[in-house]
Amino acid sequence: MDSTANDELTERYNIHSIPSFVFVDENGDEIDRIVGYMPPAEYLAEMTRIRNGINTVPDLVNQLEEDPDNADLLINLAGKMEAMSGLKDAMTYWEILFALEGVDPVQHSTAALKMALYHAQENNDPETLVSFVNNETNTEVLPRAYDALRNFYRRSQDKEAEAETYRRYIDFMSGIHKETSGLLNGYAWRMTEIELNLENALERVTQGIEMLAEDTGAREKAQIMDTKGEVLWKLGRIDEAVAVMDECIALQPEDAYYQEQKTKFQTPS
C-alpha cells in the first residue's frame, strides 16, 4: 500500500494498514482477512480456519440464513463486512441487530452507535454521534462513541470540537475510574499538537505520571514525562520543561531524542 503501483488493489480491498492478509475465492471476491501481526502459530491456526471455510463471510451468511435472529452471528458478519468494504456494507446487519428484541444491552447499544456513525459519515454532520454521546447510558459503549466523535472532528479538522470532545472523554473515563496513564498521556500529547486545553493537559499528564507503578520501566516513564515537558514548553514554562527533560535524559541516557527535545526547548522560537 506504500506504492502507487498498488493503488488499485489497496482501494479494491479497502486496505488501511499493514500487514493485511486478504483471502479471496476463485473470482477474486474476499471471504476473510487477517489484519495486523500474529505469532506464527496463531497465524497458521487462522489460515487453516479460513482454508476450511469456517466462519468466513460465505459460511456466516449461510449460518445466518438458518438462524436469522442470532445476535452473535450478526455482529461477527457486520464486523467482517465493515473491515472488508466499509461501514455502509455492514449496515444491513447492524440494523437487523438493532431491531431484534431481547438483545444484550451492549450489543443493542453497539448497533445504535454504528448507525449513528454511519449517518454522521454519510451526511458529513456529527449530529447523530453528538446525540448518541449525550444520551447513551451504557458505559461499555460510550468510550467507543467518544472515540468515534473525536475522530470525526479530527478528520474534519475541527480542532476546537475535537479538543472539547477529547476532554469530555477523559472526564468520563475518570468518572467511571477507568482512566489509565496511557490514556492520559495520549490526550495530553494530542493537545500539544493542536495547542488547546494545555492547562488541563498538564493536569492530566501529571496525573498519569503519578499513576505509574513503582516498577514502571525507565523507557515508559521517560515517554510520559516527555509529554509533560512538551506541554510545559507549549505553555511557555521553559525552565520547568528543561528540568523535566533532564529527568528523561537521566532515565534514558542512550536515547538522543531527549537531548534533542531539551535543545528544542532551549532554542528561542
C-alpha positions as CSV (number, residue, x, y, z in Angstrom):
1,M,0.0,0.0,0.0
2,D,3.1,2.3,0.2
3,S,3.5,2.1,-3.5
4,T,1.3,3.9,-6.1
5,A,1.6,0.8,-8.2
6,N,-0.7,-0.9,-5.7
7,D,-3.4,1.8,-5.5
8,E,-5.9,-0.3,-7.4
9,L,-5.6,-3.3,-5.1
10,T,-5.4,-1.1,-2.0
11,E,-8.7,0.6,-3.0
12,R,-10.4,-2.5,-4.1
13,Y,-9.8,-4.4,-0.9
14,N,-10.1,-1.4,1.5
15,I,-6.6,-1.7,2.9
16,H,-5.8,0.8,5.6
17,S,-2.8,-0.7,7.4
18,I,-0.1,-3.3,7.0
19,P,0.2,-6.1,7.4
20,S,-3.2,-7.0,5.9
21,F,-3.7,-10.5,4.6
22,V,-6.8,-10.8,2.3
23,F,-8.2,-14.2,1.4
24,V,-10.2,-14.4,-1.9
25,D,-12.1,-17.0,-3.7
26,E,-11.6,-18.1,-7.3
27,N,-13.5,-15.0,-8.5
28,G,-11.3,-12.6,-6.5
29,D,-14.1,-11.9,-4.0
30,E,-12.9,-11.5,-0.4
31,I,-14.0,-14.2,2.0
32,D,-11.9,-13.2,5.1
33,R,-8.9,-11.2,6.2
34,I,-6.3,-11.1,8.9
35,V,-5.1,-7.6,9.9
36,G,-2.0,-7.0,12.0
37,Y,0.8,-9.1,13.1
38,M,0.2,-12.6,14.6
39,P,2.7,-15.0,16.0
40,P,3.3,-17.9,13.6
41,A,1.2,-20.5,15.5
42,E,-1.8,-18.1,15.7
43,Y,-1.5,-17.1,12.1
44,L,-1.4,-20.8,11.0
45,A,-4.5,-21.5,13.0
46,E,-6.4,-18.6,11.4
47,M,-5.2,-19.5,7.9
48,T,-6.3,-23.1,8.5
49,R,-9.7,-21.9,9.7
50,I,-10.1,-19.8,6.6
51,R,-9.0,-22.6,4.2
52,N,-11.5,-24.9,5.8
53,G,-14.3,-22.3,5.3
54,I,-15.1,-21.9,9.0
55,N,-16.6,-18.5,10.0
56,T,-15.7,-16.9,6.7
57,V,-18.1,-14.5,5.2
58,P,-19.8,-17.2,3.0
59,D,-20.1,-19.5,6.0
60,L,-21.5,-16.8,8.2
61,V,-24.1,-15.8,5.6
62,N,-25.2,-19.5,5.4
63,Q,-25.4,-19.8,9.1
64,L,-27.4,-16.6,9.3
65,E,-29.9,-17.9,6.8
66,E,-30.6,-20.8,9.2
67,D,-30.6,-18.7,12.3
68,P,-31.5,-15.1,11.3
69,D,-32.0,-13.8,14.9
70,N,-28.6,-14.9,16.1
71,A,-27.0,-11.7,17.5
72,D,-23.5,-13.1,17.7
73,L,-23.6,-14.1,14.0
74,L,-24.9,-10.6,13.1
75,I,-22.1,-8.9,15.0
76,N,-19.4,-11.2,13.5
77,L,-20.7,-10.8,10.0
78,A,-21.1,-7.0,10.4
79,G,-17.6,-6.7,11.7
80,K,-16.1,-8.6,8.8
81,M,-18.1,-6.6,6.2
82,E,-17.0,-3.3,7.8
83,A,-13.4,-4.4,7.7
84,M,-13.7,-5.6,4.1
85,S,-15.6,-2.8,2.4
86,G,-16.6,-0.2,5.0
87,L,-19.4,0.6,7.3
88,K,-22.0,1.1,4.6
89,D,-21.9,-2.6,3.6
90,A,-22.2,-3.6,7.2
91,M,-25.3,-1.5,7.9
92,T,-27.8,-4.2,6.9
93,Y,-26.6,-6.4,9.7
94,W,-26.3,-3.7,12.3
95,E,-29.9,-2.5,11.5
96,I,-31.2,-6.1,11.9
97,L,-29.4,-6.4,15.2
98,F,-30.8,-3.1,16.4
99,A,-34.4,-4.2,15.6
100,L,-34.1,-7.6,17.4
101,E,-36.0,-8.0,20.7
102,G,-34.2,-9.3,23.8
103,V,-30.7,-8.4,22.6
104,D,-28.0,-7.9,25.1
105,P,-27.9,-4.2,26.0
106,V,-24.2,-3.8,25.0
107,Q,-24.9,-5.4,21.6
108,H,-28.0,-3.2,21.1
109,S,-26.1,0.0,22.0
110,T,-23.2,-1.1,19.7
111,A,-25.7,-1.4,16.8
112,A,-27.1,2.1,17.7
113,L,-23.6,3.6,17.7
114,K,-22.8,2.1,14.3
115,M,-26.0,3.5,12.9
116,A,-25.2,7.0,14.4
117,L,-21.7,6.8,13.0
118,Y,-22.9,5.8,9.5
119,H,-25.3,8.7,9.3
120,A,-22.7,11.1,10.5
121,Q,-20.3,9.9,7.8
122,E,-22.9,9.9,5.1
123,N,-24.2,13.4,5.9
124,N,-20.8,14.8,6.9
125,D,-22.6,16.0,10.0
126,P,-21.7,14.8,13.5
127,E,-25.2,15.5,15.0
128,T,-26.2,11.8,15.2
129,L,-22.9,11.0,17.1
130,V,-23.3,14.0,19.3
131,S,-26.8,12.9,20.2
132,F,-25.6,9.4,20.9
133,V,-22.9,10.6,23.2
134,N,-25.2,12.9,25.1
135,N,-28.0,10.4,25.5
136,E,-26.4,6.9,25.8
137,T,-26.0,5.5,29.3
138,N,-24.2,2.3,28.6
139,T,-20.7,2.8,30.0
140,E,-19.2,-0.1,28.0
141,V,-20.2,1.5,24.7
142,L,-19.7,5.2,25.5
143,P,-15.9,5.1,25.2
144,R,-16.2,3.9,21.6
145,A,-18.7,6.7,21.0
146,Y,-16.4,9.4,22.3
147,D,-13.6,7.9,20.1
148,A,-15.8,7.9,17.1
149,L,-16.9,11.5,17.6
150,R,-13.4,12.9,18.3
151,N,-12.1,11.1,15.3
152,F,-14.9,12.6,13.2
153,Y,-13.8,16.1,14.3
154,R,-10.2,15.2,13.7
155,R,-10.8,14.2,10.1
156,S,-12.9,17.3,9.5
157,Q,-10.1,19.4,11.1
158,D,-12.4,21.0,13.7
159,K,-9.7,21.3,16.4
160,E,-11.8,23.0,19.0
161,A,-14.6,20.5,18.8
162,E,-12.0,17.7,18.8
163,A,-10.3,19.1,21.9
164,E,-13.6,19.6,23.8
165,T,-14.8,16.0,22.9
166,Y,-11.4,14.6,24.0
167,R,-11.6,16.4,27.3
168,R,-15.1,15.2,27.9
169,Y,-14.0,11.7,27.1
170,I,-11.1,11.8,29.6
171,D,-13.5,13.3,32.2
172,F,-15.9,10.4,31.5
173,M,-13.2,7.8,31.9
174,S,-12.1,9.4,35.2
175,G,-15.8,9.4,36.3
176,I,-16.0,5.6,35.9
177,H,-12.5,5.1,37.3
178,K,-11.1,3.7,34.0
179,E,-8.5,6.3,33.2
180,T,-5.0,4.9,32.6
181,S,-1.6,6.6,32.3
182,G,-1.5,5.7,28.6
183,L,-4.9,7.3,28.0
184,L,-4.0,10.5,29.8
185,N,-0.7,10.6,28.0
186,G,-2.3,10.3,24.6
187,Y,-4.8,13.1,25.5
188,A,-2.0,15.4,26.7
189,W,0.2,14.8,23.6
190,R,-2.7,15.4,21.2
191,M,-3.4,18.7,23.0
192,T,0.2,19.7,22.4
193,E,-0.3,19.0,18.7
194,I,-3.3,21.2,18.3
195,E,-2.3,23.6,21.1
196,L,-5.6,23.6,23.0
197,N,-6.6,22.6,26.6
198,L,-2.9,22.9,27.6
199,E,-3.5,23.7,31.3
200,N,-5.9,20.7,31.5
201,A,-3.4,18.6,29.6
202,L,-0.7,19.4,32.1
203,E,-3.0,18.3,35.0
204,R,-3.9,15.1,33.2
205,V,-0.3,14.1,32.2
206,T,0.8,14.8,35.8
207,Q,-1.9,12.6,37.0
208,G,-0.8,9.9,34.5
209,I,2.8,10.1,35.8
210,E,1.5,9.7,39.4
211,M,-0.4,6.6,38.3
212,L,2.7,4.8,37.1
213,A,3.6,1.8,39.2
214,E,6.9,1.8,41.1
215,D,8.3,-0.9,38.9
216,T,7.5,1.0,35.7
217,G,10.4,0.8,33.3
218,A,12.7,3.8,32.6
219,R,11.7,3.9,28.9
220,E,7.9,4.0,29.6
221,K,8.4,6.6,32.4
222,A,10.5,8.8,30.2
223,Q,7.9,8.7,27.4
224,I,5.1,10.1,29.5
225,M,7.4,12.6,31.2
226,D,8.4,13.8,27.7
227,T,4.8,14.6,27.1
228,K,4.7,16.7,30.3
229,G,7.9,18.5,29.1
230,E,6.2,19.2,25.7
231,V,3.1,20.6,27.5
232,L,5.2,22.9,29.7
233,W,7.1,24.1,26.7
234,K,3.9,24.9,24.8
235,L,2.8,26.9,27.9
236,G,6.0,28.9,27.8
237,R,7.3,27.4,31.1
238,I,10.7,26.8,29.6
239,D,12.8,26.2,32.8
240,E,10.3,23.6,34.0
241,A,10.2,21.9,30.6
242,V,14.0,21.7,30.6
243,A,14.1,20.3,34.1
244,V,11.7,17.5,33.1
245,M,13.8,16.7,30.1
246,D,16.9,16.4,32.3
247,E,15.0,13.8,34.2
248,C,14.2,12.0,30.9
249,I,17.8,12.1,29.9
250,A,18.8,10.6,33.3
251,L,16.3,7.8,32.7
252,Q,17.3,7.2,29.0
253,P,20.9,8.5,28.6
254,E,21.4,6.5,25.4
255,D,18.4,8.0,23.6
256,A,19.4,11.1,21.6
257,Y,15.7,12.1,21.3
258,Y,15.5,13.5,24.8
259,Q,18.7,15.6,24.3
260,E,17.1,16.9,21.1
261,Q,14.0,17.8,23.0
262,K,16.0,19.7,25.6
263,T,17.8,21.6,22.8
264,K,14.5,22.4,21.2
265,F,13.1,23.8,24.5
266,Q,16.1,26.0,25.0
267,T,16.2,27.4,21.5
268,P,14.2,30.7,21.1
269,S,11.4,30.3,18.7
